[in-house]
Amino acid sequence: MVNGLLFQLSLPLNFLGTVYREVRQSLIDMEALFSLQRIKPAINVRRAILLNLFFCPELHPMRLPNPNPEGARAKGSKISSLIA
């Protein structure tokens, strides 16, 4: 009889414990997110756009050589790419 009562109590208590744990973790995550939002970034995005610090393939093409020229034995291993 006691076993049946404890089993009937364990399921709702397990559910409530799960809900409590998830809500508590969500509050911790929200607090961390808000503290990160208060930090000022080191790079100002508008200024970076004005200074053209972002990669622009039309102005600055980039050549990627073969990463492993000696040891690669796979087909097409002597390929380099050009991003433009």
C-alpha positions in Angstrom: 0.0 0.0 0.0 2.8 2.4 0.9 4.7 1.4 -2.3 1.6 2.3 -4.4 1.2 5.6 -2.7 4.9 6.5 -3.2 4.7 5.5 -6.8 1.6 7.6 -7.4 3.4 10.6 -5.8 6.7 10.1 -7.7 5.3 10.8 -11.2 3.9 14.2 -10.5 6.8 15.2 -8.3 9.2 14.1 -11.0 7.3 16.3 -13.5 7.4 19.3 -11.1 11.1 18.8 -10.5 11.7 18.7 -14.3 9.7 21.9 -14.8 11.5 23.6 -11.9 14.9 22.6 -13.2 14.1 23.9 -16.7 12.7 27.2 -15.5 15.7 27.8 -13.3 18.2 27.0 -16.1 16.2 29.4 -18.4 16.5 32.2 -15.8 20.2 31.6 -15.5 20.6 31.7 -19.3 18.6 34.9 -19.6 20.7 36.5 -16.9 23.9 35.6 -18.8 22.4 36.9 -22.1 21.5 40.2 -20.5 24.9 40.6 -19.0 26.5 39.9 -22.4 24.2 42.6 -24.0 25.6 45.2 -21.6 29.1 44.7 -22.8 30.2 47.2 -25.4 31.8 45.6 -28.5 35.4 46.4 -29.3 34.7 47.0 -33.0 32.0 49.4 -34.1 30.2 47.8 -37.0 29.4 51.1 -38.8 33.0 52.2 -38.6 34.2 48.8 -39.9 31.9 49.1 -42.9 33.2 52.6 -43.6 36.8 51.4 -43.3 36.0 48.4 -45.5 37.4 45.9 -43.1 35.0 43.2 -44.2 35.9 40.8 -47.0 34.8 42.1 -50.3 35.6 39.6 -53.1 35.2 42.1 -55.9 37.9 44.4 -54.4 40.1 41.7 -52.9 40.2 38.3 -54.6 41.5 35.5 -52.4 43.5 32.5 -53.7 43.4 29.3 -51.6 46.3 27.0 -52.4 46.1 23.2 -52.0 46.3 22.6 -48.3 48.4 19.4 -48.6 50.4 19.4 -51.8 53.0 16.7 -51.0 51.0 14.1 -49.0 47.6 14.2 -50.7 47.0 11.1 -52.8 43.3 11.7 -53.5 42.0 12.5 -56.9 42.1 16.2 -57.6 44.5 16.9 -54.8 46.5 19.5 -56.9 43.6 21.9 -57.0 43.7 25.5 -55.8 40.7 27.8 -55.6 40.2 31.5 -56.4 37.4 33.3 -54.6 36.4 36.3 -56.7 
